[in-house]
Amino acid sequence: MDKKVPYMEMGVGIENIFKFIRVDYTWRLSYKNHPGIQDRGIRIQMKMTF
Protein backbone atom coordinates (compact mmCIF):
# COMPACT_ATOMS: atom_id res chain seq x y z
CA MET A 1 0.00 0.00 0.00
CA ASP A 2 1.17 3.50 -0.83
CA LYS A 3 1.41 5.71 2.26
CA LYS A 4 0.38 8.75 0.16
CA VAL A 5 -2.93 7.22 -0.95
CA PRO A 6 -5.43 6.55 1.86
CA TYR A 7 -7.45 3.34 2.03
CA MET A 8 -11.12 4.23 1.64
CA GLU A 9 -14.27 2.18 1.72
CA MET A 10 -17.94 3.05 1.95
CA GLY A 11 -20.78 1.09 3.44
CA VAL A 12 -24.45 1.00 4.20
CA GLY A 13 -26.10 -1.21 6.78
CA ILE A 14 -29.22 -2.33 8.56
CA GLU A 15 -29.07 -2.53 12.33
CA ASN A 16 -31.26 -4.05 15.02
CA ILE A 17 -32.45 -7.11 13.11
CA PHE A 18 -33.92 -9.44 15.76
CA LYS A 19 -32.51 -6.97 18.32
CA PHE A 20 -28.86 -8.12 17.95
CA ILE A 21 -27.76 -8.46 14.28
CA ARG A 22 -26.31 -5.82 11.97
CA VAL A 23 -25.69 -6.41 8.24
CA ASP A 24 -23.42 -4.06 6.26
CA TYR A 25 -22.73 -3.92 2.53
CA THR A 26 -19.34 -2.32 1.85
CA TRP A 27 -17.41 -1.40 -1.26
CA ARG A 28 -13.82 -0.36 -1.75
CA LEU A 29 -13.13 3.12 -3.12
CA SER A 30 -9.34 2.92 -3.40
CA TYR A 31 -6.75 0.23 -4.21
CA LYS A 32 -9.13 -1.49 -6.63
CA ASN A 33 -6.50 -2.28 -9.27
CA HIS A 34 -4.62 -4.99 -7.31
CA PRO A 35 -4.95 -8.60 -8.52
CA GLY A 36 -7.20 -10.84 -6.43
CA ILE A 37 -8.83 -7.97 -4.54
CA GLN A 38 -12.57 -8.04 -3.91
CA ASP A 39 -14.11 -4.60 -4.23
CA ARG A 40 -17.43 -5.41 -2.50
CA GLY A 41 -18.44 -7.42 0.51
CA ILE A 42 -20.97 -8.15 3.24
CA ARG A 43 -20.24 -7.92 6.96
CA ILE A 44 -22.46 -9.44 9.62
CA GLN A 45 -22.10 -8.36 13.22
CA MET A 46 -23.82 -9.74 16.29
CA LYS A 47 -24.06 -7.39 19.26
CA MET A 48 -26.32 -7.15 22.28
CA THR A 49 -27.38 -3.70 23.45
CA PHE A 50 -29.66 -2.87 26.33
mmCIF entry with sequence, helices, sheets and N, C-alpha, C, O atoms, coordinates in Angstrom:
data_MODEL
# 
_entry.id   MODEL 
# 
_entity.id                         1 
_entity.type                       polymer 
_entity.pdbx_number_of_molecules   1 
# 
_entity_poly.entity_id                      1 
_entity_poly.type                           'polypeptide(L)' 
_entity_poly.nstd_linkage                   no 
_entity_poly.nstd_monomer                   no 
_entity_poly.pdbx_seq_one_letter_code       MDKKVPYMEMGVGIENIFKFIRVDYTWRLSYKNHPGIQDRGIRIQMKMTF 
_entity_poly.pdbx_seq_one_letter_code_can   MDKKVPYMEMGVGIENIFKFIRVDYTWRLSYKNHPGIQDRGIRIQMKMTF 
_entity_poly.pdbx_strand_id                 A 
# 
loop_
_entity_poly_seq.entity_id 
_entity_poly_seq.num 
_entity_poly_seq.mon_id 
_entity_poly_seq.hetero 
1 1  MET n 
1 2  ASP n 
1 3  LYS n 
1 4  LYS n 
1 5  VAL n 
1 6  PRO n 
1 7  TYR n 
1 8  MET n 
1 9  GLU n 
1 10 MET n 
1 11 GLY n 
1 12 VAL n 
1 13 GLY n 
1 14 ILE n 
1 15 GLU n 
1 16 ASN n 
1 17 ILE n 
1 18 PHE n 
1 19 LYS n 
1 20 PHE n 
1 21 ILE n 
1 22 ARG n 
1 23 VAL n 
1 24 ASP n 
1 25 TYR n 
1 26 THR n 
1 27 TRP n 
1 28 ARG n 
1 29 LEU n 
1 30 SER n 
1 31 TYR n 
1 32 LYS n 
1 33 ASN n 
1 34 HIS n 
1 35 PRO n 
1 36 GLY n 
1 37 ILE n 
1 38 GLN n 
1 39 ASP n 
1 40 ARG n 
1 41 GLY n 
1 42 ILE n 
1 43 ARG n 
1 44 ILE n 
1 45 GLN n 
1 46 MET n 
1 47 LYS n 
1 48 MET n 
1 49 THR n 
1 50 PHE n 
# 
_struct_asym.id          A 
_struct_asym.entity_id   1 
# 
_struct_sheet.id               AA1 
_struct_sheet.type             ? 
_struct_sheet.number_strands   3 
_struct_sheet.details          ? 
# 
loop_
_struct_sheet_order.sheet_id 
_struct_sheet_order.range_id_1 
_struct_sheet_order.range_id_2 
_struct_sheet_order.offset 
_struct_sheet_order.sense 
AA1 1 2 ? anti-parallel 
AA1 2 3 ? anti-parallel 
# 
loop_
_struct_sheet_range.sheet_id 
_struct_sheet_range.id 
_struct_sheet_range.beg_label_comp_id 
_struct_sheet_range.beg_label_asym_id 
_struct_sheet_range.beg_label_seq_id 
_struct_sheet_range.pdbx_beg_PDB_ins_code 
_struct_sheet_range.end_label_comp_id 
_struct_sheet_range.end_label_asym_id 
_struct_sheet_range.end_label_seq_id 
_struct_sheet_range.pdbx_end_PDB_ins_code 
_struct_sheet_range.beg_auth_comp_id 
_struct_sheet_range.beg_auth_asym_id 
_struct_sheet_range.beg_auth_seq_id 
_struct_sheet_range.end_auth_comp_id 
_struct_sheet_range.end_auth_asym_id 
_struct_sheet_range.end_auth_seq_id 
AA1 1 GLU A 9  ? ILE A 17 ? GLU A 9  ILE A 17 
AA1 2 ILE A 21 ? ARG A 28 ? ILE A 21 ARG A 28 
AA1 3 ARG A 40 ? MET A 46 ? ARG A 40 MET A 46 
# 
loop_
_atom_site.group_PDB 
_atom_site.id 
_atom_site.type_symbol 
_atom_site.label_atom_id 
_atom_site.label_alt_id 
_atom_site.label_comp_id 
_atom_site.label_asym_id 
_atom_site.label_entity_id 
_atom_site.label_seq_id 
_atom_site.pdbx_PDB_ins_code 
_atom_site.Cartn_x 
_atom_site.Cartn_y 
_atom_site.Cartn_z 
_atom_site.occupancy 
_atom_site.B_iso_or_equiv 
_atom_site.pdbx_formal_charge 
_atom_site.auth_seq_id 
_atom_site.auth_comp_id 
_atom_site.auth_asym_id 
_atom_site.auth_atom_id 
_atom_site.pdbx_PDB_model_num 
ATOM 1   N N  . MET A 1 1  ? 0.834   -1.172  0.000  1.00 0.00 ? 1  MET A N  1 
ATOM 2   C CA . MET A 1 1  ? 0.000   0.000   0.000  1.00 0.00 ? 1  MET A CA 1 
ATOM 3   C C  . MET A 1 1  ? 0.885   1.243   0.000  1.00 0.00 ? 1  MET A C  1 
ATOM 4   O O  . MET A 1 1  ? 1.923   1.289   0.660  1.00 0.00 ? 1  MET A O  1 
ATOM 5   N N  . ASP A 1 2  ? 0.458   2.224   -0.738 1.00 0.00 ? 2  ASP A N  1 
ATOM 6   C CA . ASP A 1 2  ? 1.168   3.498   -0.833 1.00 0.00 ? 2  ASP A CA 1 
ATOM 7   C C  . ASP A 1 2  ? 0.758   4.385   0.340  1.00 0.00 ? 2  ASP A C  1 
ATOM 8   O O  . ASP A 1 2  ? -0.433  4.613   0.550  1.00 0.00 ? 2  ASP A O  1 
ATOM 9   N N  . LYS A 1 3  ? 1.710   4.880   1.095  1.00 0.00 ? 3  LYS A N  1 
ATOM 10  C CA . LYS A 1 3  ? 1.407   5.712   2.258  1.00 0.00 ? 3  LYS A CA 1 
ATOM 11  C C  . LYS A 1 3  ? 0.815   7.064   1.876  1.00 0.00 ? 3  LYS A C  1 
ATOM 12  O O  . LYS A 1 3  ? 0.254   7.750   2.730  1.00 0.00 ? 3  LYS A O  1 
ATOM 13  N N  . LYS A 1 4  ? 0.929   7.461   0.606  1.00 0.00 ? 4  LYS A N  1 
ATOM 14  C CA . LYS A 1 4  ? 0.384   8.745   0.163  1.00 0.00 ? 4  LYS A CA 1 
ATOM 15  C C  . LYS A 1 4  ? -1.068  8.645   -0.271 1.00 0.00 ? 4  LYS A C  1 
ATOM 16  O O  . LYS A 1 4  ? -1.754  9.663   -0.377 1.00 0.00 ? 4  LYS A O  1 
ATOM 17  N N  . VAL A 1 5  ? -1.547  7.429   -0.525 1.00 0.00 ? 5  VAL A N  1 
ATOM 18  C CA . VAL A 1 5  ? -2.935  7.222   -0.953 1.00 0.00 ? 5  VAL A CA 1 
ATOM 19  C C  . VAL A 1 5  ? -3.685  6.532   0.185  1.00 0.00 ? 5  VAL A C  1 
ATOM 20  O O  . VAL A 1 5  ? -3.332  5.412   0.554  1.00 0.00 ? 5  VAL A O  1 
ATOM 21  N N  . PRO A 1 6  ? -4.707  7.171   0.748  1.00 0.00 ? 6  PRO A N  1 
ATOM 22  C CA . PRO A 1 6  ? -5.426  6.548   1.864  1.00 0.00 ? 6  PRO A CA 1 
ATOM 23  C C  . PRO A 1 6  ? -6.308  5.389   1.398  1.00 0.00 ? 6  PRO A C  1 
ATOM 24  O O  . PRO A 1 6  ? -6.798  5.376   0.269  1.00 0.00 ? 6  PRO A O  1 
ATOM 25  N N  . TYR A 1 7  ? -6.497  4.418   2.292  1.00 0.00 ? 7  TYR A N  1 
ATOM 26  C CA . TYR A 1 7  ? -7.452  3.344   2.026  1.00 0.00 ? 7  TYR A CA 1 
ATOM 27  C C  . TYR A 1 7  ? -8.828  3.874   2.358  1.00 0.00 ? 7  TYR A C  1 
ATOM 28  O O  . TYR A 1 7  ? -9.047  4.401   3.449  1.00 0.00 ? 7  TYR A O  1 
ATOM 29  N N  . MET A 1 8  ? -9.766  3.740   1.420  1.00 0.00 ? 8  MET A N  1 
ATOM 30  C CA . MET A 1 8  ? -11.121 4.233   1.637  1.00 0.00 ? 8  MET A CA 1 
ATOM 31  C C  . MET A 1 8  ? -12.128 3.161   1.247  1.00 0.00 ? 8  MET A C  1 
ATOM 32  O O  . MET A 1 8  ? -11.970 2.474   0.238  1.00 0.00 ? 8  MET A O  1 
ATOM 33  N N  . GLU A 1 9  ? -13.157 3.032   2.061  1.00 0.00 ? 9  GLU A N  1 
ATOM 34  C CA . GLU A 1 9  ? -14.273 2.183   1.723  1.00 0.00 ? 9  GLU A CA 1 
ATOM 35  C C  . GLU A 1 9  ? -15.549 2.860   2.210  1.00 0.00 ? 9  GLU A C  1 
ATOM 36  O O  . GLU A 1 9  ? -15.521 3.704   3.106  1.00 0.00 ? 9  GLU A O  1 
ATOM 37  N N  . MET A 1 10 ? -16.654 2.478   1.608  1.00 0.00 ? 10 MET A N  1 
ATOM 38  C CA . MET A 1 10 ? -17.945 3.049   1.953  1.00 0.00 ? 10 MET A CA 1 
ATOM 39  C C  . MET A 1 10 ? -18.893 1.904   2.253  1.00 0.00 ? 10 MET A C  1 
ATOM 40  O O  . MET A 1 10 ? -18.747 0.810   1.708  1.00 0.00 ? 10 MET A O  1 
ATOM 41  N N  . GLY A 1 11 ? -19.851 2.151   3.107  1.00 0.00 ? 11 GLY A N  1 
ATOM 42  C CA . GLY A 1 11 ? -20.776 1.087   3.443  1.00 0.00 ? 11 GLY A CA 1 
ATOM 43  C C  . GLY A 1 11 ? -22.137 1.614   3.847  1.00 0.00 ? 11 GLY A C  1 
ATOM 44  O O  . GLY A 1 11 ? -22.309 2.775   4.219  1.00 0.00 ? 11 GLY A O  1 
ATOM 45  N N  . VAL A 1 12 ? -23.086 0.716   3.759  1.00 0.00 ? 12 VAL A N  1 
ATOM 46  C CA . VAL A 1 12 ? -24.445 1.005   4.199  1.00 0.00 ? 12 VAL A CA 1 
ATOM 47  C C  . VAL A 1 12 ? -24.922 -0.242  4.933  1.00 0.00 ? 12 VAL A C  1 
ATOM 48  O O  . VAL A 1 12 ? -24.580 -1.360  4.549  1.00 0.00 ? 12 VAL A O  1 
ATOM 49  N N  . GLY A 1 13 ? -25.715 -0.052  5.991  1.00 0.00 ? 13 GLY A N  1 
ATOM 50  C CA . GLY A 1 13 ? -26.102 -1.211  6.776  1.00 0.00 ? 13 GLY A CA 1 
ATOM 51  C C  . GLY A 1 13 ? -27.485 -1.091  7.375  1.00 0.00 ? 13 GLY A C  1 
ATOM 52  O O  . GLY A 1 13 ? -28.097 -0.023  7.412  1.00 0.00 ? 13 GLY A O  1 
ATOM 53  N N  . ILE A 1 14 ? -27.946 -2.235  7.842  1.00 0.00 ? 14 ILE A N  1 
ATOM 54  C CA . ILE A 1 14 ? -29.218 -2.333  8.560  1.00 0.00 ? 14 ILE A CA 1 
ATOM 55  C C  . ILE A 1 14 ? -28.895 -2.866  9.946  1.00 0.00 ? 14 ILE A C  1 
ATOM 56  O O  . ILE A 1 14 ? -28.232 -3.893  10.091 1.00 0.00 ? 14 ILE A O  1 
ATOM 57  N N  . GLU A 1 15 ? -29.369 -2.160  10.955 1.00 0.00 ? 15 GLU A N  1 
ATOM 58  C CA . GLU A 1 15 ? -29.066 -2.534  12.328 1.00 0.00 ? 15 GLU A CA 1 
ATOM 59  C C  . GLU A 1 15 ? -30.346 -2.911  13.061 1.00 0.00 ? 15 GLU A C  1 
ATOM 60  O O  . GLU A 1 15 ? -31.444 -2.520  12.666 1.00 0.00 ? 15 GLU A O  1 
ATOM 61  N N  . ASN A 1 16 ? -30.187 -3.669  14.122 1.00 0.00 ? 16 ASN A N  1 
ATOM 62  C CA . ASN A 1 16 ? -31.261 -4.052  15.020 1.00 0.00 ? 16 ASN A CA 1 
ATOM 63  C C  . ASN A 1 16 ? -32.201 -5.097  14.423 1.00 0.00 ? 16 ASN A C  1 
ATOM 64  O O  . ASN A 1 16 ? -33.401 -5.079  14.695 1.00 0.00 ? 16 ASN A O  1 
ATOM 65  N N  . ILE A 1 17 ? -31.665 -6.002  13.616 1.00 0.00 ? 17 ILE A N  1 
ATOM 66  C CA . ILE A 1 17 ? -32.446 -7.114  13.107 1.00 0.00 ? 17 ILE A CA 1 
ATOM 67  C C  . ILE A 1 17 ? -32.521 -8.148  14.227 1.00 0.00 ? 17 ILE A C  1 
ATOM 68  O O  . ILE A 1 17 ? -31.486 -8.597  14.718 1.00 0.00 ? 17 ILE A O  1 
ATOM 69  N N  . PHE A 1 18 ? -33.699 -8.522  14.627 1.00 0.00 ? 18 PHE A N  1 
ATOM 70  C CA . PHE A 1 18 ? -33.920 -9.444  15.756 1.00 0.00 ? 18 PHE A CA 1 
ATOM 71  C C  . PHE A 1 18 ? -33.248 -8.944  17.034 1.00 0.00 ? 18 PHE A C  1 
ATOM 72  O O  . PHE A 1 18 ? -32.906 -9.740  17.909 1.00 0.00 ? 18 PHE A O  1 
ATOM 73  N N  . LYS A 1 19 ? -33.061 -7.656  17.141 1.00 0.00 ? 19 LYS A N  1 
ATOM 74  C CA . LYS A 1 19 ? -32.506 -6.974  18.322 1.00 0.00 ? 19 LYS A CA 1 
ATOM 75  C C  . LYS A 1 19 ? -31.015 -7.192  18.550 1.00 0.00 ? 19 LYS A C  1 
ATOM 76  O O  . LYS A 1 19 ? -30.489 -6.661  19.528 1.00 0.00 ? 19 LYS A O  1 
ATOM 77  N N  . PHE A 1 20 ? -30.293 -7.949  17.699 1.00 0.00 ? 20 PHE A N  1 
ATOM 78  C CA . PHE A 1 20 ? -28.856 -8.121  17.952 1.00 0.00 ? 20 PHE A CA 1 
ATOM 79  C C  . PHE A 1 20 ? -28.020 -8.360  16.703 1.00 0.00 ? 20 PHE A C  1 
ATOM 80  O O  . PHE A 1 20 ? -26.843 -8.688  16.845 1.00 0.00 ? 20 PHE A O  1 
ATOM 81  N N  . ILE A 1 21 ? -28.542 -8.219  15.498 1.00 0.00 ? 21 ILE A N  1 
ATOM 82  C CA . ILE A 1 21 ? -27.763 -8.458  14.281 1.00 0.00 ? 21 ILE A CA 1 
ATOM 83  C C  . ILE A 1 21 ? -27.681 -7.172  13.455 1.00 0.00 ? 21 ILE A C  1 
ATOM 84  O O  . ILE A 1 21 ? -28.656 -6.431  13.334 1.00 0.00 ? 21 ILE A O  1 
ATOM 85  N N  . ARG A 1 22 ? -26.510 -6.928  12.898 1.00 0.00 ? 22 ARG A N  1 
ATOM 86  C CA . ARG A 1 22 ? -26.309 -5.817  11.967 1.00 0.00 ? 22 ARG A CA 1 
ATOM 87  C C  . ARG A 1 22 ? -25.682 -6.390  10.704 1.00 0.00 ? 22 ARG A C  1 
ATOM 88  O O  . ARG A 1 22 ? -24.750 -7.191  10.773 1.00 0.00 ? 22 ARG A O  1 
ATOM 89  N N  . VAL A 1 23 ? -26.203 -5.972  9.539  1.00 0.00 ? 23 VAL A N  1 
ATOM 90  C CA . VAL A 1 23 ? -25.691 -6.410  8.242  1.00 0.00 ? 23 VAL A CA 1 
ATOM 91  C C  . VAL A 1 23 ? -25.242 -5.176  7.476  1.00 0.00 ? 23 VAL A C  1 
ATOM 92  O O  . VAL A 1 23 ? -26.014 -4.232  7.308  1.00 0.00 ? 23 VAL A O  1 
ATOM 93  N N  . ASP A 1 24 ? -23.994 -5.178  7.008  1.00 0.00 ? 24 ASP A N  1 
ATOM 94  C CA . ASP A 1 24 ? -23.422 -4.064  6.256  1.00 0.00 ? 24 ASP A CA 1 
ATOM 95  C C  . ASP A 1 24 ? -23.005 -4.533  4.867  1.00 0.00 ? 24 ASP A C  1 
ATOM 96  O O  . ASP A 1 24 ? -22.471 -5.630  4.709  1.00 0.00 ? 24 ASP A O  1 
ATOM 97  N N  . TYR A 1 25 ? -23.247 -3.708  3.880  1.00 0.00 ? 25 TYR A N  1 
ATOM 98  C CA . TYR A 1 25 ? -22.731 -3.917  2.528  1.00 0.00 ? 25 TYR A CA 1 
ATOM 99  C C  . TYR A 1 25 ? -21.670 -2.853  2.312  1.00 0.00 ? 25 TYR A C  1 
ATOM 100 O O  . TYR A 1 25 ? -21.962 -1.662  2.417  1.00 0.00 ? 25 TYR A O  1 
ATOM 101 N N  . THR A 1 26 ? -20.438 -3.262  2.011  1.00 0.00 ? 26 THR A N  1 
ATOM 102 C CA . THR A 1 26 ? -19.342 -2.318  1.851  1.00 0.00 ? 26 THR A CA 1 
ATOM 103 C C  . THR A 1 26 ? -18.719 -2.459  0.468  1.00 0.00 ? 26 THR A C  1 
ATOM 104 O O  . THR A 1 26 ? -18.747 -3.530  -0.138 1.00 0.00 ? 26 THR A O  1 
ATOM 105 N N  . TRP A 1 27 ? -18.163 -1.366  -0.012 1.00 0.00 ? 27 TRP A N  1 
ATOM 106 C CA . TRP A 1 27 ? -17.415 -1.403  -1.264 1.00 0.00 ? 27 TRP A CA 1 
ATOM 107 C C  . TRP A 1 27 ? -16.191 -0.521  -1.149 1.00 0.00 ? 27 TRP A C  1 
ATOM 108 O O  . TRP A 1 27 ? -16.203 0.533   -0.512 1.00 0.00 ? 27 TRP A O  1 
ATOM 109 N N  . ARG A 1 28 ? -15.130 -0.992  -1.793 1.00 0.00 ? 28 ARG A N  1 
ATOM 110 C CA . ARG A 1 28 ? -13.822 -0.359  -1.748 1.00 0.00 ? 28 ARG A CA 1 
ATOM 111 C C  . ARG A 1 28 ? -13.794 0.810   -2.726 1.00 0.00 ? 28 ARG A C  1 
ATOM 112 O O  . ARG A 1 28 ? -14.256 0.693   -3.860 1.00 0.00 ? 28 ARG A O  1 
ATOM 113 N N  . LEU A 1 29 ? -13.246 1.943   -2.276 1.00 0.00 ? 29 LEU A N  1 
ATOM 114 C CA . LEU A 1 29 ? -13.131 3.122   -3.121 1.00 0.00 ? 29 LEU A CA 1 
ATOM 115 C C  . LEU A 1 29 ? -11.714 3.332   -3.640 1.00 0.00 ? 29 LEU A C  1 
ATOM 116 O O  . LEU A 1 29 ? -11.525 3.996   -4.659 1.00 0.00 ? 29 LEU A O  1 
ATOM 117 N N  . SER A 1 30 ? -10.726 2.783   -2.964 1.00 0.00 ? 30 SER A N  1 
ATOM 118 C CA . SER A 1 30 ? -9.337  2.917   -3.403 1.00 0.00 ? 30 SER A CA 1 
ATOM 119 C C  . SER A 1 30 ? -8.673  1.546   -3.426 1.00 0.00 ? 30 SER A C  1 
ATOM 120 O O  . SER A 1 30 ? -9.201  0.579   -2.876 1.00 0.00 ? 30 SER A O  1 
ATOM 121 N N  . TYR A 1 31 ? -7.511  1.473   -4.070 1.00 0.00 ? 31 TYR A N  1 
ATOM 122 C CA . TYR A 1 31 ? -6.747  0.230   -4.208 1.00 0.00 ? 31 TYR A CA 1 
ATOM 123 C C  . TYR A 1 31 ? -7.571  -0.869  -4.890 1.00 0.00 ? 31 TYR A C  1 
ATOM 124 O O  . TYR A 1 31 ? -7.530  -2.026  -4.472 1.00 0.00 ? 31 TYR A O  1 
ATOM 125 N N  . LYS A 1 32 ? -8.304  -0.514  -5.919 1.00 0.00 ? 32 LYS A N  1 
ATOM 126 C CA . LYS A 1 32 ? -9.130  -1.486  -6.629 1.00 0.00 ? 32 LYS A CA 1 
ATOM 127 C C  . LYS A 1 32 ? -8.395  -2.191  -7.757 1.00 0.00 ? 32 LYS A C  1 
ATOM 128 O O  . LYS A 1 32 ? -8.913  -3.161  -8.311 1.00 0.00 ? 32 LYS A O  1 
ATOM 129 N N  . ASN A 1 33 ? -7.206  -1.730  -8.107 1.00 0.00 ? 33 ASN A N  1 
ATOM 130 C CA . ASN A 1 33 ? -6.503  -2.279  -9.268 1.00 0.00 ? 33 ASN A CA 1 
ATOM 131 C C  . ASN A 1 33 ? -5.482  -3.364  -8.910 1.00 0.00 ? 33 ASN A C  1 
ATOM 132 O O  . ASN A 1 33 ? -4.635  -3.688  -9.742 1.00 0.00 ? 33 ASN A O  1 
ATOM 133 N N  . HIS A 1 34 ? -5.531  -3.924  -7.723 1.00 0.00 ? 34 HIS A N  1 
ATOM 134 C CA . HIS A 1 34 ? -4.624  -4.995  -7.315 1.00 0.00 ? 34 HIS A CA 1 
ATOM 135 C C  . HIS A 1 34 ? -5.224  -6.345  -7.688 1.00 0.00 ? 34 HIS A C  1 
ATOM 136 O O  . HIS A 1 34 ? -6.435  -6.526  -7.563 1.00 0.00 ? 34 HIS A O  1 
ATOM 137 N N  . PRO A 1 35 ? -4.415  -7.291  -8.140 1.00 0.00 ? 35 PRO A N  1 
ATOM 138 C CA . PRO A 1 35 ? -4.954  -8.601  -8.519 1.00 0.00 ? 35 PRO A CA 1 
ATOM 139 C C  . PRO A 1 35 ? -5.475  -9.372  -7.307 1.00 0.00 ? 35 PRO A C  1 
ATOM 140 O O  . PRO A 1 35 ? -4.855  -9.377  -6.244 1.00 0.00 ? 35 PRO A O  1 
ATOM 141 N N  . GLY A 1 36 ? -6.616  -10.018 -7.486 1.00 0.00 ? 36 GLY A N  1 
ATOM 142 C CA . GLY A 1 36 ? -7.202  -10.837 -6.431 1.00 0.00 ? 36 GLY A CA 1 
ATOM 143 C C  . GLY A 1 36 ? -7.943  -10.077 -5.357 1.00 0.00 ? 36 GLY A C  1 
ATOM 144 O O  . GLY A 1 36 ? -8.330  -10.670 -4.351 1.00 0.00 ? 36 GLY A O  1 
ATOM 145 N N  . ILE A 1 37 ? -8.154  -8.784  -5.532 1.00 0.00 ? 37 ILE A N  1 
ATOM 146 C CA . ILE A 1 37 ? -8.835  -7.966  -4.535 1.00 0.00 ? 37 ILE A CA 1 
ATOM 147 C C  . ILE A 1 37 ? -10.329 -7.945  -4.821 1.00 0.00 ? 37 ILE A C  1 
ATOM 148 O O  . ILE A 1 37 ? -10.753 -7.718  -5.954 1.00 0.00 ? 37 ILE A O  1 
ATOM 149 N N  . GLN A 1 38 ? -11.123 -8.184  -3.780 1.00 0.00 ? 38 GLN A N  1 
ATOM 150 C CA . GLN A 1 38 ? -12.570 -8.038  -3.914 1.00 0.00 ? 38 GLN A CA 1 
ATOM 151 C C  . GLN A 1 38 ? -12.916 -6.583  -3.632 1.00 0.00 ? 38 GLN A C  1 
ATOM 152 O O  . GLN A 1 38 ? -12.406 -5.997  -2.677 1.00 0.00 ? 38 GLN A O  1 
ATOM 153 N N  . ASP A 1 39 ? -13.772 -6.003  -4.450 1.00 0.00 ? 39 ASP A N  1 
ATOM 154 C CA . ASP A 1 39 ? -14.106 -4.596  -4.230 1.00 0.00 ? 39 ASP A CA 1 
ATOM 155 C C  . ASP A 1 39 ? -15.443 -4.407  -3.527 1.00 0.00 ? 39 ASP A C  1 
ATOM 156 O O  . ASP A 1 39 ? -15.837 -3.272  -3.260 1.00 0.00 ? 39 ASP A O  1 
ATOM 157 N N  . ARG A 1 40 ? -16.153 -5.493  -3.220 1.00 0.00 ? 40 ARG A N  1 
ATOM 158 C CA . ARG A 1 40 ? -17.434 -5.413  -2.505 1.00 0.00 ? 40 ARG A CA 1 
ATOM 159 C C  . ARG A 1 40 ? -17.528 -6.563  -1.519 1.00 0.00 ? 40 ARG A C  1 
ATOM 160 O O  . ARG A 1 40 ? -16.915 -7.615  -1.704 1.00 0.00 ? 40 ARG A O  1 
ATOM 161 N N  . GLY A 1 41 ? -18.308 -6.344  -0.465 1.00 0.00 ? 41 GLY A N  1 
ATOM 162 C CA . GLY A 1 41 ? -18.444 -7.417  0.513  1.00 0.00 ? 41 GLY A CA 1 
ATOM 163 C C  . GLY A 1 41 ? -19.583 -7.170  1.477  1.00 0.00 ? 41 GLY A C  1 
ATOM 164 O O  . GLY A 1 41 ? -20.147 -6.077  1.534  1.00 0.00 ? 41 GLY A O  1 
ATOM 165 N N  . ILE A 1 42 ? -19.914 -8.203  2.233  1.00 0.00 ? 42 ILE A N  1 
ATOM 166 C CA . ILE A 1 42 ? -20.972 -8.149  3.241  1.00 0.00 ? 42 ILE A CA 1 
ATOM 167 C C  . ILE A 1 42 ? -20.351 -8.475  4.589  1.00 0.00 ? 42 ILE A C  1 
ATOM 168 O O  . ILE A 1 42 ? -19.589 -9.434  4.718  1.00 0.00 ? 42 ILE A O  1 
ATOM 169 N N  . ARG A 1 43 ? -20.682 -7.672  5.588  1.00 0.00 ? 43 ARG A N  1 
ATOM 170 C CA . ARG A 1 43 ? -20.242 -7.921  6.958  1.00 0.00 ? 43 ARG A CA 1 
ATOM 171 C C  . ARG A 1 43 ? -21.482 -8.161  7.820  1.00 0.00 ? 43 ARG A C  1 
ATOM 172 O O  . ARG A 1 43 ? -22.488 -7.462  7.697  1.00 0.00 ? 43 ARG A O  1 
ATOM 173 N N  . ILE A 1 44 ? -21.387 -9.143  8.675  1.00 0.00 ? 44 ILE A N  1 
ATOM 174 C CA . ILE A 1 44 ? -22.464 -9.438  9.616  1.00 0.00 ? 44 ILE A CA 1 
ATOM 175 C C  . ILE A 1 44 ? -21.897 -9.334  11.020 1.00 0.00 ? 44 ILE A C  1 
ATOM 176 O O  . ILE A 1 44 ? -20.869 -9.935  11.332 1.00 0.00 ? 44 ILE A O  1 
ATOM 177 N N  . GLN A 1 45 ? -22.567 -8.576  11.855 1.00 0.00 ? 45 GLN A N  1 
ATOM 178 C CA . GLN A 1 45 ? -22.100 -8.356  13.216 1.00 0.00 ? 45 GLN A CA 1 
ATOM 179 C C  . GLN A 1 45 ? -23.219 -8.717  14.187 1.00 0.00 ? 45 GLN A C  1 
ATOM 180 O O  . GLN A 1 45 ? -24.380 -8.368  13.974 1.00 0.00 ? 45 GLN A O  1 
ATOM 181 N N  . MET A 1 46 ? -22.857 -9.412  15.237 1.00 0.00 ? 46 MET A N  1 
ATOM 182 C CA . MET A 1 46 ? -23.815 -9.742  16.288 1.00 0.00 ? 46 MET A CA 1 
ATOM 183 C C  . MET A 1 46 ? -23.412 -8.962  17.545 1.00 0.00 ? 46 MET A C  1 
ATOM 184 O O  . MET A 1 46 ? -22.263 -9.026  17.981 1.00 0.00 ? 46 MET A O  1 
ATOM 185 N N  . LYS A 1 47 ? -24.367 -8.228  18.119 1.00 0.00 ? 47 LYS A N  1 
ATOM 186 C CA . LYS A 1 47 ? -24.060 -7.386  19.255 1.00 0.00 ? 47 LYS A CA 1 
ATOM 187 C C  . LYS A 1 47 ? -25.327 -7.223  20.090 1.00 0.00 ? 47 LYS A C  1 
ATOM 188 O O  . LYS A 1 47 ? -26.412 -7.006  19.552 1.00 0.00 ? 47 LYS A O  1 
ATOM 189 N N  . MET A 1 48 ? -25.179 -7.327  21.389 1.00 0.00 ? 48 MET A N  1 
ATOM 190 C CA . MET A 1 48 ? -26.324 -7.151  22.278 1.00 0.00 ? 48 MET A CA 1 
ATOM 191 C C  . MET A 1 48 ? -26.247 -5.781  22.923 1.00 0.00 ? 48 MET A C  1 
ATOM 192 O O  . MET A 1 48 ? -25.230 -5.428  23.520 1.00 0.00 ? 48 MET A O  1 
ATOM 193 N N  . THR A 1 49 ? -27.315 -5.008  22.806 1.00 0.00 ? 49 THR A N  1 
ATOM 194 C CA . THR A 1 49 ? -27.385 -3.704  23.451 1.00 0.00 ? 49 THR A CA 1 
ATOM 195 C C  . THR A 1 49 ? -28.630 -3.659  24.325 1.00 0.00 ? 49 THR A C  1 
ATOM 196 O O  . THR A 1 49 ? -29.658 -4.253  23.999 1.00 0.00 ? 49 THR A O  1 
ATOM 197 N N  . PHE A 1 50 ? -28.523 -2.969  25.399 1.00 0.00 ? 50 PHE A N  1 
ATOM 198 C CA . PHE A 1 50 ? -29.657 -2.866  26.331 1.00 0.00 ? 50 PHE A CA 1 
ATOM 199 C C  . PHE A 1 50 ? -30.054 -1.432  26.502 1.00 0.00 ? 50 PHE A C  1 
ATOM 200 O O  . PHE A 1 50 ? -30.989 -1.135  27.246 1.00 0.00 ? 50 PHE A O  1 
# 
